[in-house]
Amino acid sequence: MPDHSHPISDLRKHRRLEDRRLVVVIILFIVIVGGIAIGLVYGWGLAAAGVVCLIGGAALFGLLWLLLSVVERLLKNQ
């Protein structure tokens, strides 16, 4: 069996990739689990409206992450 454990050469690039993956997982978790929870508590008809609101909240989270990423890159270039 080949050994895939090699040292990471660019830690900043690796951290950015992991941050991006984590943001995607968080957004999907908010929308999917939140939608299921709303559906179980209030019914599946209202879950559709709830998912729309959750998508809006997840979009705000994504925009905040994007803004902070842009600021971080701008500060690195100075």
N, C-alpha and C positions, 0 to 999 in steps of 0.2 A: 504494500500500500504506500503510495507516495506521501511524502511529508509536505503539507501545505502551510506549515507554520513558518513563514518567513518574516523577517522584521519589516516594519512599515517604514518606507524611506521618506515620505512626505507626510508628517503628522498633521500639518495644517489642512492639507487636502483631505486627508482621512477624517478629520474632525468636521469639516464642512459637509462631507458626504453623510456622515452619521447624523449631523444636525438636520439635514434635509430629510433623511429617512424618518427621523423621530418626529418631525413636524407633520409629515404625511400620515404617519401612524396615529398621531394624536388627533388630527382632523378626521380621519376615517373612524376612529373610536368614538369621537364626540357625535358624529352624525349617525353611525350605525347603532351603537349602544343606546344613545339618547332616543333615537327613533323607536327602537324596540321597547324601551322603558315607557315612553309616552303611549305607544300602542297597547301595551299590557295594562297600564293604569287607566287610561282615558278612552281606549278603543282605537281601532285601526283607522277609522275615518278621520279622527283628529290627529292621528300620527302624521298624516301627510302635511298638515299645516305646521305641526311641530318640527318636522324635518326641514321645512323651508326656513323656519326661524333658526334651527340649528346650523343650517348651511350658512346663513348670514353671520352667525357668531363664529363659525369656523373660518369664514372668509376674513373677518376682522382679525382673528388670531394669525392667519396666514399673512395678512398685510402688515401686521405688527412685526412679525418675524422678518418679512422682506425688508421693511424699513430699517430694522436693526442690522440686518446683513449689509445693506447698502452703506449705512453709516460706518460700520466696521471696515468695509473695504476702502471707503474714502479716507478714513483715519490712517489706514496702513500705507496709503500712497503718499502721505505727507512726510 
